[in-house]
Amino acid sequence: MKLTETLMEMEQRFEDMLKEIRDLKMHVYALEQQNELLLARVYNNEVEDRGYNNLQKLYKEGFHVCPAQFGGIRTEGKDCLFCLGFFKKQFSVDTITEGSK
């Protein structure tokens, strides 16, 4: 009887692990899709609309453009000091933050 119970517990653990693996696969798939969309947005524009302009558009759409969290979604549309510091060299910060509110 004890062996049967042990086997049933092991089977349950394996099922739980399989469920967790399926969940992780779905999460990875979602991240891959998000990455593809971001890359398409960055590289699918005309020549004169590249570089900082693409990054500015991504930032206004709610994504991080700073090296630490590039492509991540900004929480509740709040401004990121690192992203704004990156833009400070090229753009007026007021121009960028207008679109994110």
C-alpha positions in Angstrom: 0.0 0.0 0.0 2.8 2.4 0.8 4.5 1.8 -2.5 1.2 2.6 -4.3 0.8 5.9 -2.4 4.4 6.8 -3.2 3.9 6.2 -6.8 0.7 8.2 -6.8 2.5 11.1 -5.2 5.3 10.9 -7.7 2.8 10.8 -10.6 1.1 14.0 -9.2 4.5 15.7 -8.9 5.3 14.8 -12.5 1.9 16.2 -13.6 2.6 19.4 -11.7 6.0 19.7 -13.3 4.6 19.1 -16.8 2.0 21.8 -16.2 4.7 24.2 -15.1 6.7 23.4 -18.2 3.7 24.0 -20.4 3.1 27.3 -18.7 6.8 28.3 -19.1 6.6 27.4 -22.8 3.6 29.6 -23.3 5.4 32.5 -21.5 8.4 32.0 -23.7 6.2 31.9 -26.8 4.6 35.2 -25.7 7.9 36.8 -25.1 9.2 35.6 -28.5 6.1 37.1 -30.2 6.6 40.4 -28.4 10.3 40.4 -29.4 9.3 39.8 -33.1 6.8 42.7 -33.0 9.3 45.0 -31.4 12.0 44.1 -34.0 9.5 44.5 -36.8 8.7 48.0 -35.5 12.3 49.0 -35.3 13.5 47.6 -38.6 10.3 47.9 -40.8 10.4 51.7 -41.3 11.8 53.8 -44.0 15.4 54.9 -44.0 14.9 58.4 -42.7 12.7 57.2 -39.8 15.3 55.0 -38.1 17.5 55.2 -35.0 16.3 57.7 -32.4 13.0 58.2 -34.1 12.1 54.5 -33.8 13.2 54.5 -30.2 11.1 57.6 -29.5 8.1 55.9 -31.0 8.6 52.8 -28.9 8.9 54.8 -25.8 5.7 56.7 -26.5 4.0 53.3 -27.0 5.0 52.3 -23.5 8.2 50.4 -24.0 11.6 50.8 -22.4 14.4 51.9 -24.6 17.1 52.1 -22.0 19.8 49.3 -22.2 18.9 47.9 -18.8 15.3 47.0 -19.8 15.1 47.4 -23.6 11.8 46.3 -25.0 10.1 45.8 -21.6 6.8 47.3 -20.9 6.9 50.4 -18.7 4.6 49.9 -15.7 1.5 51.9 -15.9 3.0 54.2 -18.5 5.3 55.8 -15.9 8.4 57.6 -17.2 11.8 55.8 -16.8 14.7 58.0 -15.8 17.2 55.8 -17.7 15.2 56.1 -20.9 14.8 59.8 -20.5 18.5 60.2 -19.8 19.1 58.3 -23.0 16.9 60.7 -25.0 18.2 63.8 -23.2 21.3 63.8 -25.5 19.1 63.9 -28.7 15.6 65.2 -27.9 13.8 67.6 -25.7 12.5 65.5 -22.7 9.2 67.5 -22.8 8.5 66.3 -26.3 8.9 62.7 -25.4 6.9 62.7 -22.2 3.9 64.4 -23.8 3.0 61.3 -25.7 3.4 58.9 -22.8 0.7 60.5 -20.6 
